[in-house]
Amino acid sequence: NLRKGDFYCVGCGRCIDFCPAGIDIVDAISGVR
């Protein structure tokens, strides 16, 4: 479940705090990178 402040990594396809690969991390609510 996505909550405000959570980040979703499009590359990994899951919610994470930080994407080591640095690919397409978007804000779960605003959709801004």
C-alpha positions in Angstrom: 0.0 0.0 0.0 1.4 3.3 -1.1 1.3 6.2 1.4 2.3 9.8 1.0 6.1 10.1 1.2 6.6 6.5 0.0 8.6 6.0 -3.2 8.0 3.5 -6.0 10.8 2.3 -8.2 9.4 1.6 -11.7 12.5 -0.4 -12.6 12.3 -2.7 -9.6 8.5 -2.6 -9.5 8.2 -2.2 -5.8 8.2 0.4 -3.0 11.6 1.3 -1.7 13.3 4.1 0.2 16.2 4.2 -2.2 16.9 2.6 -5.5 20.5 1.4 -5.8 20.1 1.2 -9.6 18.9 4.8 -9.6 16.1 4.0 -12.1 12.8 5.9 -12.2 12.0 6.5 -8.6 8.7 8.4 -8.5 6.7 9.9 -5.7 3.9 7.5 -4.9 1.4 10.3 -4.6 2.5 13.1 -6.9 4.1 11.0 -9.5 7.1 13.4 -9.7 10.5 11.9 -10.1 
